[in-house]
Amino acid sequence: MMPAFVLARVLWVDPPELLGLVAFAALLVALRTGRDGDERALAAAVAIIVVWANVHGSFALGVVVALAVCAEGAIRDAARRRSYVACAVGAMIASILTPAGFATWSAPGVHLLSPPRDIQGWNVIDLRMALGIGYAIVLAAVFACAFTGPRLASRELVVLIPIAALSLTAARQAPLLAIAAAPLLAERVSELIDRMQRARATEAPRTASGSGSASLPRREGFGGAGERLSAIVPALVLIAAALAIAPSAPDLRAFPAAALASLPNRDATLARYEWGGFLIWQGVPVFVDGRLTPYVGTVLDDYKRIVAAAPGWRDVVARRGVRTLLVAPSDPVAVRANDLGWPVRARSETFVVIAVP
């Protein structure tokens, strides 16, 4: 799972999306367990989608994966066809058990058909960046597993193929592939380690025989509990280390914390999109925040027009009742406001607070 943790770095400032990743990982475990014959796991998969749909729009991926797994299972195992059909129908029903009902699907539709490329996380993966390099390594490893070694079963392909395709569409989708491929990569690495150990075990008696000394007796009984312990101990060490170095408070260096004192009424403020969640946490009403679906259309269009100082931006400021701008000094609206002589309440290298006359 380490590749998944690395690739998820792009989402560490987006808690709902992180919960979506947790739900995705849990769903894969439930579906894989269900395919092995556990009917309760299929029911758990439906329950996971219910929770997921009420948390984040990425639930649509869970529904698609569940339908694909159930379709493959129903074709492969006719004796359990009813169970797979029930799980598939349950997944569809679970996706609308939200306050929005059928409208819950509007958010995934917007993100898939018209991703907002002007938002960093929705840009295509840049292979020159650390995230892109890590993703390329994971993708290459998946291809290597697919075309070398034992042939992948159809039950794995129905999960990996759609997720690999989706992961190519945007940077924030990259961790999905690492999560889905984790069992496959772990299995192949384990097979490689076993082959290396067998090769060393075969070479050791030859070396001992050539030197005239007796070979050491092979230790037995390390499997089973010993192998599980060898996997659990490093995991516990990593968890303990993570807890030891985890910050006790959020890192606010990326946010305009020093600007709060310059927002007199804390209302009628238009701030940059990526600062919205921080300002809400501080009790400041915002024009837009890190969400997309509630603002897509006129609100987000007006926001982009103002920040870019596009033609008609001052009319939008007046129509929307904006009284304060909290933007980056390099934003076009900050430059134009300075040219117009609008009062500056506070300024730093990362932000500027401008009063609208």
QUILIN-V263448 format. One record per residue. N is the residue number from 1. RES is the residue in one small letter. PHI is phi in whole degrees, -180 to 180 (999 if undefined). Layout:
BEGIN
N RES PHI
N RES PHI
END
This chain:
BEGIN
1 m 999
2 m -59
3 p -58
4 a -66
5 f -63
6 v -66
7 l -70
8 a -75
9 r -56
10 v -66
11 l -111
12 w -68
13 v -106
14 d -130
15 p -53
16 p -59
17 e -66
18 l -64
19 l -65
20 g -64
21 l -65
22 v -63
23 a -63
24 f -62
25 a -63
26 a -65
27 l -64
28 l -61
29 v -63
30 a -63
31 l -67
32 r -66
33 t -67
34 g -64
35 r -66
36 d -82
37 g 115
38 d -89
39 e -66
40 r -65
41 a -67
42 l -65
43 a -66
44 a -65
45 a -61
46 v -65
47 a -62
48 i -62
49 i -66
50 v -59
51 v -66
52 w -60
53 a -64
54 n -92
55 v -112
56 h -156
57 g -66
58 s -69
59 f -57
60 a -58
61 l -61
62 g -61
63 v -64
64 v -62
65 v -64
66 a -62
67 l -65
68 a -64
69 v -64
70 c -67
71 a -65
72 e -64
73 g -66
74 a -66
75 i -73
76 r -77
77 d -127
78 a -64
79 a -65
80 r -110
81 r -59
82 r -61
83 s -64
84 y -68
85 v -64
86 a -62
87 c -66
88 a -65
89 v -64
90 g -62
91 a -64
92 m -66
93 i -66
94 a -61
95 s -69
96 i -110
97 l -83
98 t -134
99 p -57
100 a -87
101 g 63
102 f -64
103 a -68
104 t -57
105 w -78
106 s -67
107 a -64
108 p -60
109 g -64
110 v -64
111 h -67
112 l -80
113 l -83
114 s -142
115 p -63
116 p -76
117 r -66
118 d -78
119 i -97
120 q -53
121 g -65
122 w -98
123 n -69
124 v -68
125 i -66
126 d -95
127 l -70
128 r -86
129 m -94
130 a -60
131 l -60
132 g -65
133 i -64
134 g -62
135 y -65
136 a -61
137 i -64
138 v -63
139 l -62
140 a -63
141 a -64
142 v -64
143 f -63
144 a -62
145 c -68
146 a -73
147 f -108
148 t -131
149 g 75
150 p -60
151 r -68
152 l -73
153 a -73
154 s -62
155 r -65
156 e -87
157 l -65
158 v -68
159 v -92
160 l -71
161 i -64
162 p -65
163 i -71
164 a -63
165 a -64
166 l -66
167 s -65
168 l -79
169 t -81
170 a -161
171 a -62
172 r -72
173 q -91
174 a -58
175 p -62
176 l -60
177 l -65
178 a -64
179 i -67
180 a -67
181 a -88
182 a -55
183 p -63
184 l -65
185 l -64
186 a -64
187 e -65
188 r -71
189 v -64
190 s -63
191 e -64
192 l -64
193 i -63
194 d -63
195 r -64
196 m -65
197 q -67
198 r -66
199 a -65
200 r -67
201 a -66
202 t -73
203 e -74
204 a -61
205 p -62
206 r -63
207 t -64
208 a -65
209 s -67
210 g -68
211 s -90
212 g 85
213 s -101
214 a -73
215 s -75
216 l -72
217 p -64
218 r -76
219 r -77
220 e -114
221 g 84
222 f -83
223 g -69
224 g 68
225 a -62
226 g -63
227 e -66
228 r -63
229 l -65
230 s -67
231 a -88
232 i -74
233 v -60
234 p -61
235 a -63
236 l -66
237 v -64
238 l -64
239 i -64
240 a -63
241 a -65
242 a -64
243 l -66
244 a -70
245 i -101
246 a -65
247 p -68
248 s -86
249 a -145
250 p -62
251 d -84
252 l -98
253 r -65
254 a -88
255 f -121
256 p -83
257 a -62
258 a -70
259 a -84
260 l -59
261 a -67
262 s -98
263 l -103
264 p -60
265 n -104
266 r 54
267 d -141
268 a 54
269 t -105
270 l -105
271 a -117
272 r -59
273 y -53
274 e -75
275 w -95
276 g -59
277 g -62
278 f -61
279 l -68
280 i -61
281 w -61
282 q -89
283 g 84
284 v -102
285 p -62
286 v -125
287 f -78
288 v -141
289 d -137
290 g -70
291 r -81
292 l -113
293 t -57
294 p -65
295 y -115
296 v -61
297 g 106
298 t -63
299 v -64
300 l -68
301 d -64
302 d -66
303 y -60
304 k -65
305 r -65
306 i -68
307 v -63
308 a -83
309 a 52
310 a -74
311 p -51
312 g 88
313 w -66
314 r -69
315 d -64
316 v -67
317 v -57
318 a -69
319 r -66
320 r -84
321 g 71
322 v -72
323 r -112
324 t -141
325 l -111
326 l -122
327 v -135
328 a -82
329 p -58
330 s -87
331 d -63
332 p -54
333 v -66
334 a -68
335 v -66
336 r -67
337 a -63
338 n -65
339 d -64
340 l -82
341 g 79
342 w -70
343 p -63
344 v -104
345 r -87
346 a -159
347 r -150
348 s -148
349 e -70
350 t -112
351 f -147
352 v -145
353 v -106
354 i -120
355 a -85
356 v -87
357 p -60
END
